[in-house]
Amino acid sequence: MWGMIILFLVVAVIIFASLYVIARLKLQNHSDTVQPSVHYDLSICKRKFNVPPLLIVSSDGLRESYLNENVTPTIQRLIDYGTHSKYMLPTFPSKTFPNHYTIVTGLYPAWHGIVDNSFYDSQLKNFFKKSANESGWYLGEPIWETAKKAGLKSGVFFWPGRTALGKLPNYWVKYNKSIPFTHRVDTLTDWLKLPDDERPSLVQVRTAMILMDGMINYLINRLVEEGLMGCINFILLSDHGMQQMDKTRSVIAEDYLGPQFSDLFFPGVVARIKINQTAHSSQNDVDNVVNDLISKMECQHGNNYLMYRKNLVPIRFHYADSLRIGDIIIKGRPGVCIFQSGKEKESYKLSGDHGYDNRIDSMRAIFIAVGPDIALNRKIDDFQNIELYNLFTYLLRIAAASNNGTNGTLFNVLRNPPAFPITAIDRPSEQCTEKINIKMCSFSRDCSLMDDTYRNCSTILRSSVSVTYDFEGELCSLQLCDAIIHFDKKSRKTVMVEGILRNSVWMQEIKKNCVTFVDNVTQTNSCENPKNESYSPISLFGNLDRYYTYDLARLMVPKVFADGIWQYVLNETAEYLVKYGNLRFFSGAVYDQNGDGVRDSDYLIRKSDPSHLFFVLMWCENSALIGHTLCKDIAFVPYILPFNGRNLNCLKPSEYLYDNTVRMRDIELLVGMEFFANRNIWSDAEAIQLRTLLPQRR
């Protein structure tokens, strides 16, 4: 057999430790069970494997900053020898079971079904328990199932999902917290010494932060003693970080909802409310209940929590398209826990917890890799743990199942990476019309045609985006001087506009009564007036003088959005123009009615209004100007904003916008276009890093 797979996982005996000093005390108290760190050769291999086995060690709650305490010499040795990331982002919610199953499937929790450590499934009519092994709870394909399909063997020691019926690995051990760590490691090495046709090739180990360095030292020593360390690809990671709690800031939902509240309430640092559908006669009744509950807890200025409707949760969380999530999500601020009652609060004894927004510093996890296929002495940028599954399959030389990762993101971990996959068409789209002919809409007044937007251009903007092979429409472009309109002839809708913003032409007030259309593209004078007084027009060009008149860039949106959140965008753009000078921008409509981060079907798009707006501002970090040629040292802020949403938590405009920032990749998935496509500026590796980067506060 050409290869085999092992999963070996050690349960977190103590997952409580929120402060690293506790771990240090525990390590001192258990010094007799681990060996002192010694220098050993990590490259020695005395065994023969056709494909190197993969050993994955996961520590529950090992926060990235804990490694700065200088008490982990064994882990530091691995860092110095192999590849490690600046940090690794967990997936929201940053809980143990959702993240460990995301690590082995590459799927977001809403996709793989384990949306929290506790939840209710209305179809299974049951509550999820950590010991659950019935079919139907764990969705998707874990790496041990992928390995088995490829003819490899796997072994799992205490990894969530390992006992799910229909997804069993070849070797697995029933959870028993009394099994000593040394016995677990000895079992691992015994597995690796099995004959070729029995030996697993993927090993996953999950251990607590307590005793971490001593435990890892024992594991490495055993592998070195058996001549295995240089034969295997070894990955050390954690599922999430840890946050010190402030019980004085606890939220008691009962104080807002009242004692008559009778729907399902799941407490925690991220709390969820699930309405009892059977108690209501229609979806409209359910919506009314949701509205009533939200009205009781909204507009607290984000002091202790943020509240969301499920379908309006920020797109970056990808936490919407699952009935298991519920109807309302209440996200605690760092250090805050949300309880249903005061009694629950009193019984809560943790000094540290996790589950928060996966972007905050305290939730950052670790990633370290060494092995014959791993690059030497390399530090890579941060990434999200949905990317790990694809890496595992490359290390095992097997085909991956469908997942939410972006193939190629972790090629920089590999010593000899393959060529990057080609996902976009490397040529400009055709022009929508041979000759641009601008005409005024019938209701326009006080309007000039502004021919200088496309005639006698001193320079021409070149696009930095490409259409992906997944795009199902028929894309064409309308080339203007400082801008490009990307139009889908099949759906008759604008996909995206991109252009240059200059402070000198950013208007405070625009002429809303001036609207023009492009003959032979719009075909007829199809200029649109607001449907009713509850709608208002906005332009994808914002307040950019000369361009805001184009009907192809005009959207009819709810007036509450146009007068509220859209003004946040315009004002922030004006501030960025003052701060950075010229900007490059991208904007467009998004069709994602359920908020799951996936573009709706063409059928649904044709019969519905857009659900969100994306808007990206881009500038050069170390250059005074950004012109028609983009710079390499690029910085950007991408937003996806719901049209039907409002500032439910009464946040400051900048805070609301930051909460709704996304990866550029999130926009790509929703519009079928790929950013940073110019290989004369960005390499494949640089482009994929920029596309998958989750923006941090500037």
C-alpha positions as CSV (number, residue, x, y, z in Angstrom):
1,M,0.0,0.0,0.0
2,W,1.4,3.4,-1.0
3,G,0.3,5.3,2.0
4,M,-1.7,5.2,5.2
5,I,-3.2,7.7,7.6
6,I,-3.3,8.1,11.4
7,L,-5.4,10.4,13.6
8,F,-4.3,10.5,17.2
9,L,-6.0,12.9,19.5
10,V,-5.4,13.5,23.2
11,V,-8.4,15.0,25.1
12,A,-8.0,18.2,27.1
13,V,-8.0,17.0,30.6
14,I,-8.2,20.6,31.9
15,I,-9.7,23.0,29.3
16,F,-10.4,25.6,31.9
17,A,-7.0,27.3,32.2
18,S,-7.5,30.9,31.1
19,L,-4.3,32.3,32.5
20,Y,-0.9,30.9,31.6
21,V,0.3,31.2,35.1
22,I,-2.1,28.4,36.0
23,A,-0.5,26.2,33.3
24,R,3.0,27.0,34.7
25,L,1.9,26.0,38.2
26,K,0.4,22.7,36.9
27,L,3.6,22.0,35.0
28,Q,5.6,22.4,38.2
29,N,3.3,20.1,40.1
30,H,3.5,17.4,37.4
31,S,7.2,17.6,36.7
32,D,7.6,13.9,37.4
33,T,5.4,12.9,34.4
34,V,7.3,14.7,31.7
35,Q,11.0,15.0,30.7
36,P,13.1,18.1,30.6
37,S,13.6,19.6,27.1
38,V,16.7,18.4,25.3
39,H,18.2,19.2,22.0
40,Y,17.5,16.5,19.5
41,D,17.8,16.0,15.7
42,L,14.3,16.4,14.2
43,S,15.4,15.2,10.8
44,I,16.4,11.6,11.7
45,C,14.2,8.9,10.0
46,K,15.0,5.2,10.5
47,R,11.7,4.0,9.1
48,K,10.4,3.7,5.5
49,F,7.2,5.2,4.4
50,N,6.0,5.7,0.8
51,V,4.0,8.7,2.0
52,P,5.0,10.4,5.3
53,P,2.3,9.9,7.9
54,L,0.7,13.1,9.2
55,L,0.5,13.7,13.0
56,I,-1.7,16.6,14.1
57,V,-1.5,17.7,17.8
58,S,-4.2,20.1,18.9
59,S,-4.2,22.0,22.2
60,D,-7.6,23.2,23.5
61,G,-7.4,26.9,24.2
62,L,-3.7,27.5,23.6
63,R,-3.7,31.2,22.9
64,E,-1.0,32.5,20.6
65,S,0.4,35.1,23.1
66,Y,1.0,32.4,25.7
67,L,4.1,31.3,23.7
68,N,5.7,34.7,24.6
69,E,6.1,33.6,28.3
70,N,9.4,31.8,27.4
71,V,8.4,28.6,29.2
72,T,7.9,26.4,26.2
73,P,11.4,25.5,24.9
74,T,10.2,22.4,23.1
75,I,7.6,24.3,21.1
76,Q,10.2,27.0,20.4
77,R,12.5,24.4,19.0
78,L,9.7,23.3,16.6
79,I,9.1,26.9,15.6
80,D,12.8,27.5,14.9
81,Y,13.1,24.3,12.8
82,G,9.9,24.3,10.7
83,T,7.1,26.6,9.6
84,H,4.9,28.6,11.9
85,S,2.3,31.3,11.4
86,K,2.1,34.7,13.0
87,Y,-1.1,33.3,14.5
88,M,-4.1,31.3,13.3
89,L,-7.6,32.6,13.3
90,P,-10.3,30.2,14.6
91,T,-13.7,30.1,13.0
92,F,-16.8,31.8,14.6
93,P,-17.9,30.9,17.2
94,S,-14.5,30.1,18.6
95,K,-15.7,27.1,20.6
96,T,-14.0,23.7,20.9
97,F,-16.3,21.4,19.1
98,P,-17.1,23.7,16.1
99,N,-13.5,24.5,15.6
100,H,-12.1,21.0,15.9
101,Y,-14.5,19.8,13.4
102,T,-13.8,22.8,11.1
103,I,-10.1,21.8,11.3
104,V,-10.7,18.3,10.0
105,T,-13.4,19.3,7.4
106,G,-12.4,22.7,6.1
107,L,-16.1,23.7,6.6
108,Y,-17.6,26.6,8.5
109,P,-19.8,25.4,11.5
110,A,-23.0,26.3,9.6
111,W,-21.9,23.9,6.9
112,H,-20.6,21.0,9.0
113,G,-23.5,21.2,11.4
114,I,-21.7,21.6,14.8
115,V,-22.7,25.2,15.2
116,D,-21.8,25.4,19.0
117,N,-21.0,23.1,21.8
118,S,-24.7,22.9,22.5
119,F,-27.7,23.4,20.2
120,Y,-31.1,22.0,19.2
121,D,-31.9,20.3,15.8
122,S,-35.6,20.7,15.0
123,Q,-35.5,18.0,12.4
124,L,-33.7,15.4,14.6
125,K,-35.9,16.7,17.5
126,N,-33.0,16.5,19.9
127,F,-30.3,18.4,21.7
128,F,-26.7,17.9,20.6
129,K,-24.5,16.4,23.2
130,K,-20.7,16.1,23.1
131,S,-21.0,12.4,23.3
132,A,-23.4,12.2,20.4
133,N,-22.5,9.6,17.7
134,E,-25.8,9.2,15.9
135,S,-25.7,9.9,12.1
136,G,-27.0,13.3,11.2
137,W,-25.1,15.5,13.7
138,Y,-21.7,15.6,12.0
139,L,-22.0,16.7,8.4
140,G,-19.3,17.1,5.8
141,E,-16.3,14.8,5.3
142,P,-13.6,14.7,8.0
143,I,-10.0,14.1,6.9
144,W,-10.1,10.5,8.2
145,E,-13.0,9.7,6.0
146,T,-11.3,11.3,3.0
147,A,-8.2,9.2,3.8
148,K,-10.2,6.0,4.1
149,K,-11.8,6.7,0.7
150,A,-8.3,7.0,-0.7
151,G,-7.2,3.7,0.7
152,L,-5.3,5.1,3.7
153,K,-5.8,4.1,7.3
154,S,-6.5,6.5,10.2
155,G,-6.3,6.5,13.9
156,V,-8.1,9.1,16.2
157,F,-7.6,9.7,19.9
158,F,-10.4,11.8,21.3
159,W,-11.2,14.2,18.4
160,P,-14.8,15.6,18.1
161,G,-16.7,13.7,15.5
162,R,-14.4,10.6,15.6
163,T,-17.3,8.3,16.7
164,A,-20.0,9.6,14.3
165,L,-21.7,6.6,12.7
166,G,-20.7,6.2,9.1
167,K,-17.6,8.4,9.5
168,L,-15.5,6.1,11.8
169,P,-11.7,6.0,11.4
170,N,-9.8,2.7,11.3
171,Y,-8.5,3.1,14.8
172,W,-10.1,5.2,17.5
173,V,-10.3,5.2,21.3
174,K,-13.3,5.9,23.4
175,Y,-13.0,9.0,25.5
176,N,-11.5,8.3,29.0
177,K,-10.0,11.3,30.8
178,S,-8.1,9.0,33.1
179,I,-5.8,7.6,30.3
180,P,-2.4,9.1,31.0
181,F,-0.8,11.3,28.4
182,T,2.3,9.0,28.2
183,H,0.0,6.1,27.4
184,R,-1.6,8.0,24.6
185,V,1.8,8.9,23.1
186,D,3.0,5.3,23.5
187,T,-0.2,4.1,21.7
188,L,0.6,6.6,18.9
189,T,4.1,5.2,18.4
190,D,2.8,1.7,18.4
191,W,0.4,2.6,15.6
192,L,3.2,4.1,13.6
193,K,5.2,0.8,13.9
194,L,2.5,-1.4,12.6
195,P,3.1,-3.3,9.3
196,D,2.5,-1.3,6.1
197,D,-1.0,-2.7,5.4
198,E,-2.1,-1.9,9.0
199,R,-0.3,1.3,9.8
200,P,-2.3,4.5,9.8
201,S,-0.8,7.5,8.0
202,L,-2.6,10.4,9.7
203,V,-2.3,11.1,13.4
204,Q,-4.2,13.9,15.3
205,V,-3.4,14.6,18.9
206,R,-5.5,17.0,21.0
207,T,-4.0,18.0,24.4
208,A,-4.6,20.7,27.0
209,M,-2.4,23.7,27.3
210,I,-1.6,22.4,30.8
211,L,1.7,20.6,30.7
212,M,1.9,21.4,27.0
213,D,5.6,21.8,26.6
214,G,6.5,18.9,28.8
215,M,4.0,16.7,27.0
216,I,5.2,17.7,23.6
217,N,8.7,17.1,24.7
218,Y,7.8,13.5,25.8
219,L,6.1,13.0,22.4
220,I,9.0,14.3,20.4
221,N,11.5,12.2,22.5
222,R,9.5,9.0,21.8
223,L,9.3,9.8,18.1
224,V,13.1,10.4,18.0
225,E,13.8,7.2,20.0
226,E,11.8,5.2,17.5
227,G,13.5,6.9,14.5
228,L,10.1,8.3,13.4
229,M,10.4,12.1,13.9
230,G,12.1,12.8,10.6
231,C,9.7,10.5,8.7
232,I,6.5,12.2,9.6
233,N,4.8,15.5,8.9
234,F,4.0,16.9,12.3
235,I,1.5,19.8,13.0
236,L,1.0,21.4,16.3
237,L,-2.0,23.7,16.5
238,S,-4.8,24.9,18.8
239,D,-8.5,25.4,18.2
240,H,-8.8,28.9,19.7
241,G,-7.4,31.2,22.3
242,M,-8.7,32.1,25.8
243,Q,-10.2,35.3,27.3
244,Q,-10.1,36.3,30.9
245,M,-13.7,36.9,32.1
246,D,-15.2,39.9,33.9
247,K,-18.2,38.6,35.8
248,T,-19.2,42.2,36.7
249,R,-20.2,42.8,33.1
250,S,-22.3,39.7,32.7
251,V,-25.6,40.1,30.8
252,I,-28.8,38.6,32.3
253,A,-31.2,38.2,29.3
254,E,-34.1,37.8,31.6
255,D,-33.8,41.4,32.7
256,Y,-34.6,42.4,29.1
257,L,-36.9,39.6,27.9
258,G,-38.9,39.2,31.1
259,P,-39.8,36.1,33.1
260,Q,-42.5,35.1,30.5
261,F,-39.9,34.3,27.9
262,S,-40.4,30.6,26.9
263,D,-38.4,30.0,23.8
264,L,-35.0,28.2,23.7
265,F,-32.1,30.2,25.1
266,F,-28.5,28.9,24.8
267,P,-26.3,30.9,27.1
268,G,-22.6,31.6,26.7
269,V,-20.1,34.2,25.5
270,V,-22.2,33.9,22.2
271,A,-25.8,33.3,23.2
272,R,-28.5,32.2,20.8
273,I,-32.3,32.3,20.9
274,K,-34.3,29.8,18.9
275,I,-38.0,30.5,18.5
276,N,-40.4,27.5,19.1
277,Q,-41.8,27.3,15.5
278,T,-44.5,24.8,16.5
279,A,-46.1,27.4,18.9
280,H,-46.7,29.8,16.1
281,S,-49.1,29.5,13.2
282,S,-47.0,31.2,10.5
283,Q,-43.6,32.5,9.7
284,N,-45.0,36.0,10.0
285,D,-45.8,35.2,13.7
286,V,-42.3,34.0,14.2
287,D,-40.9,37.2,12.7
288,N,-43.1,39.3,15.0
289,V,-41.7,37.4,18.0
290,V,-38.2,38.0,16.8
291,N,-38.9,41.7,16.3
292,D,-40.3,41.9,19.8
293,L,-37.4,40.2,21.4
294,I,-34.9,42.3,19.5
295,S,-36.7,45.5,20.5
296,K,-36.1,44.6,24.1
297,M,-32.3,44.2,23.8
298,E,-31.4,46.5,20.9
299,C,-29.4,49.8,21.0
300,Q,-27.1,49.1,23.9
301,H,-24.2,50.7,22.0
302,G,-22.2,47.5,21.9
303,N,-21.1,48.1,25.5
304,N,-21.4,44.5,26.6
305,Y,-22.9,42.7,23.6
306,L,-23.9,42.9,19.9
307,M,-27.2,41.4,18.7
308,Y,-28.0,40.1,15.3
309,R,-30.8,38.5,13.3
310,K,-29.5,35.3,12.0
311,N,-29.7,36.3,8.3
312,L,-28.0,39.7,9.1
313,V,-25.0,38.4,11.0
314,P,-21.8,39.9,9.4
315,I,-20.9,37.9,6.3
316,R,-17.4,37.3,7.6
317,F,-18.8,34.9,10.2
318,H,-20.5,32.6,7.6
319,Y,-22.9,31.8,10.4
320,A,-26.4,31.9,8.9
321,D,-27.5,29.1,6.8
322,S,-28.3,26.5,9.4
323,L,-31.6,25.9,11.3
324,R,-29.5,24.8,14.3
325,I,-28.2,28.3,14.9
326,G,-31.5,29.7,15.9
327,D,-33.1,33.1,15.1
328,I,-31.1,35.6,17.2
329,I,-27.4,35.7,18.0
330,I,-26.1,37.7,20.9
331,K,-22.3,38.1,20.7
332,G,-20.6,39.1,24.0
333,R,-17.9,41.6,24.1
334,P,-14.5,40.2,25.3
335,G,-14.8,39.1,28.9
336,V,-18.6,39.1,28.9
337,C,-20.9,36.1,29.2
338,I,-24.7,36.2,28.5
339,F,-26.9,34.2,30.8
340,Q,-30.6,33.6,30.7
341,S,-31.0,34.1,34.5
342,G,-29.2,35.3,37.5
343,K,-29.1,31.7,38.8
344,E,-27.1,30.7,35.7
345,K,-24.7,33.5,36.4
346,E,-24.1,32.4,40.0
347,S,-23.3,28.8,38.9
348,Y,-20.7,30.0,36.3
349,K,-17.3,29.5,37.8
350,L,-14.9,29.9,34.9
351,S,-12.2,32.6,35.0
352,G,-11.4,32.1,31.4
353,D,-13.6,31.3,28.4
354,H,-13.8,31.3,24.6
355,G,-16.2,31.5,21.7
356,Y,-15.9,35.3,21.0
357,D,-15.5,37.1,17.7
358,N,-12.8,35.1,16.0
359,R,-10.9,38.3,15.0
360,I,-10.1,39.5,18.5
361,D,-6.5,39.0,19.8
362,S,-7.4,36.7,22.7
363,M,-9.0,34.2,20.4
364,R,-5.9,33.7,18.2
365,A,-4.6,30.2,18.0
366,I,-1.2,28.7,17.0
367,F,0.1,26.8,14.0
368,I,3.5,25.1,13.8
369,A,4.6,22.4,11.3
370,V,7.8,20.3,10.8
371,G,8.5,17.4,8.6
372,P,10.0,16.2,5.3
373,D,7.4,18.1,3.3
374,I,7.4,21.2,5.4
375,A,9.5,24.3,4.6
376,L,12.4,25.0,7.0
377,N,12.7,28.0,9.3
378,R,9.8,29.9,7.8
379,K,7.2,32.3,9.3
380,I,4.0,32.8,7.3
381,D,1.2,35.3,7.7
382,D,-1.9,34.6,9.6
383,F,-4.7,32.5,8.1
384,Q,-8.1,31.0,9.2
385,N,-8.3,27.4,10.2
386,I,-10.7,26.5,7.3
387,E,-7.6,26.4,5.2
388,L,-6.0,23.4,7.1
389,Y,-8.0,20.6,5.5
390,N,-6.6,21.3,2.0
391,L,-3.1,21.3,3.5
392,F,-3.7,17.9,5.1
393,T,-4.8,16.4,1.8
394,Y,-1.7,17.8,0.0
395,L,0.5,16.3,2.7
396,L,-1.2,12.9,2.3
397,R,-1.3,13.1,-1.6
398,I,-5.1,12.6,-1.7
399,A,-8.0,14.5,-3.3
400,A,-9.9,16.8,-1.1
401,A,-13.7,16.9,-0.6
402,S,-15.5,20.1,-1.2
403,N,-14.8,22.6,1.5
404,N,-14.8,26.3,2.4
405,G,-11.0,26.8,2.2
406,T,-9.3,28.5,-0.7
407,N,-7.0,26.0,-2.5
408,G,-3.4,27.2,-2.4
409,T,-3.6,29.4,0.7
410,L,-1.1,27.2,2.6
411,F,1.2,26.3,-0.2
412,N,3.7,28.5,1.6
413,V,3.9,25.8,4.3
414,L,5.2,23.2,1.8
415,R,8.9,22.7,1.0
416,N,8.1,21.9,-2.6
417,P,4.7,23.5,-3.4
418,P,2.7,22.5,-6.5
419,A,1.6,25.1,-9.1
420,F,-1.2,27.3,-8.0
421,P,-4.7,26.4,-9.3
422,I,-6.0,28.5,-12.2
423,T,-9.4,29.8,-11.1
424,A,-9.9,32.9,-13.2
425,I,-9.8,33.8,-16.9
426,D,-6.5,35.5,-17.7
427,R,-7.8,38.0,-20.3
428,P,-9.9,41.1,-20.3
429,S,-13.6,40.7,-20.9
430,E,-15.0,42.0,-24.2
431,Q,-16.4,45.5,-24.5
432,C,-20.2,45.8,-24.0
433,T,-20.5,48.1,-27.0
434,E,-18.1,49.2,-29.8
435,K,-19.1,52.9,-29.3
436,I,-20.3,54.4,-26.1
437,N,-23.4,56.6,-26.7
438,I,-24.8,58.3,-23.6
439,K,-28.4,59.5,-23.5
440,M,-30.4,61.2,-20.8
441,C,-33.3,59.5,-19.0
442,S,-36.6,61.0,-19.8
443,F,-37.1,62.5,-16.3
444,S,-33.6,64.0,-16.1
445,R,-33.2,67.7,-15.7
446,D,-30.3,70.1,-14.9
447,C,-28.1,67.5,-16.5
448,S,-25.2,67.5,-18.9
449,L,-24.0,64.4,-20.7
450,M,-20.5,64.6,-19.4
451,D,-18.8,63.0,-22.5
452,D,-15.4,63.6,-20.9
453,T,-16.0,60.5,-18.8
454,Y,-15.1,58.3,-21.8
455,R,-13.8,60.6,-24.6
456,N,-10.4,62.1,-25.0
457,C,-9.0,60.3,-22.0
458,S,-5.4,61.2,-21.0
459,T,-5.0,57.8,-19.4
460,I,-7.1,54.7,-19.3
461,L,-7.8,52.7,-16.1
462,R,-6.8,49.0,-16.4
463,S,-8.8,46.5,-14.5
464,S,-7.2,44.5,-11.7
465,V,-10.0,41.9,-11.5
466,S,-10.7,38.8,-13.6
467,V,-13.9,36.8,-14.1
468,T,-13.7,33.4,-12.4
469,Y,-14.4,30.1,-14.2
470,D,-17.4,29.7,-11.8
471,F,-19.1,32.8,-13.2
472,E,-22.3,31.7,-15.0
473,G,-23.2,34.9,-16.7
474,E,-21.9,36.6,-19.8
475,L,-19.6,39.4,-18.7
476,C,-18.7,42.5,-20.7
477,S,-17.0,45.8,-19.7
478,L,-17.8,49.4,-20.3
479,Q,-14.4,51.2,-20.4
480,L,-14.4,54.7,-19.1
481,C,-11.5,57.0,-18.4
482,D,-11.1,56.6,-14.7
483,A,-13.5,53.7,-14.2
484,I,-14.8,50.4,-15.6
485,I,-18.3,49.0,-15.3
486,H,-18.5,45.2,-15.4
487,F,-21.9,44.2,-16.8
488,D,-23.6,40.8,-17.1
489,K,-25.5,40.6,-20.4
490,K,-27.2,37.5,-19.3
491,S,-28.9,38.8,-16.2
492,R,-28.9,42.4,-17.4
493,K,-27.3,43.5,-14.1
494,T,-24.1,45.4,-13.2
495,V,-21.7,43.0,-11.4
496,M,-19.1,45.6,-10.3
497,V,-17.7,49.0,-10.9
498,E,-14.1,49.9,-10.2
499,G,-12.4,53.3,-10.5
500,I,-10.2,56.0,-9.1
501,L,-11.4,58.4,-6.5
502,R,-9.8,61.8,-6.1
503,N,-10.6,64.3,-3.3
504,S,-11.0,67.1,-5.8
505,V,-14.0,65.4,-7.6
506,W,-15.7,63.8,-4.5
507,M,-18.9,65.8,-4.2
508,Q,-20.8,66.7,-1.0
509,E,-24.0,66.9,-2.9
510,I,-25.0,65.1,-6.1
511,K,-27.7,65.9,-8.7
512,K,-30.1,63.0,-8.0
513,N,-32.3,64.2,-10.9
514,C,-29.6,63.7,-13.4
515,V,-29.5,60.1,-14.8
516,T,-28.0,58.9,-18.0
517,F,-28.0,55.5,-19.8
518,V,-25.7,53.9,-22.3
519,D,-27.5,53.2,-25.6
520,N,-27.1,49.6,-26.9
521,V,-26.2,48.4,-23.4
522,T,-29.3,49.3,-21.5
523,Q,-31.0,48.9,-24.9
524,T,-33.9,51.2,-24.0
525,N,-34.5,54.1,-21.7
526,S,-35.0,51.8,-18.8
527,C,-34.0,54.3,-16.2
528,E,-35.7,53.4,-12.9
529,N,-37.5,55.7,-10.5
530,P,-37.9,54.7,-6.8
531,K,-40.6,52.1,-6.3
532,N,-42.2,54.1,-3.6
533,E,-41.2,56.6,-0.9
534,S,-39.5,53.8,1.2
535,Y,-36.8,53.5,-1.5
536,S,-34.1,55.8,-2.7
537,P,-31.5,55.7,-5.4
538,I,-27.7,55.4,-4.7
539,S,-24.8,55.2,-7.1
540,L,-22.1,52.5,-7.0
541,F,-19.8,55.4,-7.8
542,G,-20.8,57.1,-4.5
543,N,-20.4,60.9,-4.8
544,L,-17.9,60.7,-7.6
545,D,-18.5,63.7,-9.9
546,R,-19.2,62.9,-13.5
547,Y,-19.8,59.2,-13.0
548,Y,-22.7,59.1,-10.6
549,T,-25.2,59.9,-13.4
550,Y,-24.8,56.4,-15.0
551,D,-27.9,54.3,-14.6
552,L,-25.8,51.1,-14.9
553,A,-24.3,52.1,-11.5
554,R,-27.6,53.1,-9.9
555,L,-29.4,51.0,-7.3
556,M,-32.8,51.4,-5.7
557,V,-32.3,50.6,-2.0
558,P,-34.4,51.0,1.2
559,K,-34.5,54.6,2.2
560,V,-33.4,53.7,5.7
561,F,-30.1,52.3,4.2
562,A,-29.6,55.3,1.9
563,D,-30.1,57.8,4.7
564,G,-28.2,55.8,7.3
565,I,-25.5,53.2,6.6
566,W,-24.8,54.5,3.1
567,Q,-24.0,57.9,4.6
568,Y,-21.5,56.1,6.9
569,V,-19.8,54.8,3.7
570,L,-19.7,58.2,2.0
571,N,-18.4,60.0,5.0
572,E,-15.7,57.3,5.7
573,T,-14.6,57.5,2.0
574,A,-14.2,61.3,2.3
575,E,-12.1,60.8,5.4
576,Y,-9.9,58.2,3.6
577,L,-9.5,60.6,0.7
578,V,-8.2,63.3,3.0
579,K,-5.9,60.8,4.8
580,Y,-4.5,58.9,1.8
581,G,-5.1,61.1,-1.2
582,N,-6.2,59.1,-4.3
583,L,-8.0,55.8,-3.7
584,R,-9.0,52.9,-5.9
585,F,-12.5,51.6,-5.2
586,F,-14.7,48.6,-6.1
587,S,-18.4,48.4,-5.5
588,G,-21.4,46.3,-6.5
589,A,-24.7,44.7,-5.5
590,V,-24.7,41.3,-3.7
591,Y,-27.5,38.7,-4.0
592,D,-27.4,36.6,-0.8
593,Q,-30.9,36.6,0.7
594,N,-30.1,34.1,3.5
595,G,-26.8,35.7,4.4
596,D,-24.7,32.5,4.1
597,G,-22.0,34.2,2.0
598,V,-22.8,32.2,-1.2
599,R,-24.3,33.9,-4.3
600,D,-27.9,33.1,-4.8
601,S,-29.0,31.1,-7.9
602,D,-29.6,32.9,-11.2
603,Y,-33.3,32.1,-10.8
604,L,-33.5,33.8,-7.4
605,I,-31.4,36.7,-8.6
606,R,-33.7,37.4,-11.6
607,K,-36.8,37.7,-9.4
608,S,-35.4,39.5,-6.3
609,D,-33.7,42.7,-5.3
610,P,-30.1,42.7,-4.1
611,S,-29.6,41.9,-0.4
612,H,-26.2,43.6,0.3
613,L,-23.7,46.1,-1.1
614,F,-20.0,45.5,-1.2
615,F,-17.6,48.5,-1.2
616,V,-13.8,48.4,-1.2
617,L,-11.4,51.2,-0.7
618,M,-7.8,50.6,-1.7
619,W,-4.5,52.6,-1.4
620,C,-0.8,52.3,-1.4
621,E,0.9,51.9,2.0
622,N,4.2,53.5,1.1
623,S,3.3,55.7,-1.9
624,A,1.9,59.1,-2.0
625,L,-0.5,58.4,-4.9
626,I,-2.5,55.6,-6.4
627,G,-3.1,56.0,-10.1
628,H,-4.0,53.9,-13.0
629,T,-1.2,51.5,-12.2
630,L,-1.6,49.7,-8.9
631,C,1.2,49.4,-6.4
632,K,2.5,46.2,-4.8
633,D,2.3,47.4,-1.2
634,I,-1.5,47.6,-1.2
635,A,-3.8,48.3,1.7
636,F,-7.6,48.0,1.6
637,V,-10.9,47.9,3.6
638,P,-13.6,45.7,2.1
639,Y,-17.2,45.9,3.4
640,I,-20.4,43.9,2.8
641,L,-23.4,45.8,4.1
642,P,-27.0,44.5,4.3
643,F,-29.6,46.7,2.6
644,N,-32.3,45.5,5.0
645,G,-30.1,45.8,8.1
646,R,-29.9,48.8,10.3
647,N,-27.5,49.8,13.0
648,L,-29.3,47.6,15.5
649,N,-26.8,48.1,18.2
650,C,-26.5,51.9,17.8
651,L,-22.8,51.6,17.1
652,K,-20.7,54.5,16.0
653,P,-20.5,54.6,12.2
654,S,-16.8,53.5,12.1
655,E,-17.6,50.6,14.5
656,Y,-20.6,49.4,12.5
657,L,-18.5,49.5,9.3
658,Y,-15.6,47.6,10.9
659,D,-18.0,44.9,12.2
660,N,-19.1,44.4,8.6
661,T,-15.6,44.2,7.0
662,V,-14.9,41.0,5.1
663,R,-12.2,39.2,3.2
664,M,-11.8,40.0,-0.4
665,R,-12.4,36.3,-1.0
666,D,-15.9,36.7,0.6
667,I,-16.7,39.3,-2.1
668,E,-15.3,37.0,-4.8
669,L,-17.6,34.1,-3.8
670,L,-20.6,36.4,-4.1
671,V,-19.9,38.1,-7.4
672,G,-17.8,35.6,-9.4
673,M,-14.8,38.0,-9.8
674,E,-11.2,37.5,-8.6
675,F,-9.1,40.4,-7.2
676,F,-5.4,41.1,-7.5
677,A,-5.3,39.4,-10.9
678,N,-2.4,41.3,-12.4
679,R,0.6,38.9,-12.1
680,N,2.9,41.7,-13.2
681,I,2.2,43.2,-9.7
682,W,1.4,40.3,-7.4
683,S,2.6,36.8,-7.6
684,D,0.2,33.9,-7.1
685,A,1.3,33.5,-3.5
686,E,0.9,37.3,-2.8
687,A,-2.5,37.5,-4.4
688,I,-4.0,34.5,-2.5
689,Q,-2.7,36.0,0.8
690,L,-4.3,39.3,0.0
691,R,-7.6,37.7,-1.1
692,T,-7.9,35.5,2.1
693,L,-6.8,38.2,4.6
694,L,-9.3,39.1,7.2
695,P,-8.9,42.8,7.9
696,Q,-7.9,44.0,11.4
697,R,-8.6,47.3,12.9
698,R,-6.2,50.0,11.5
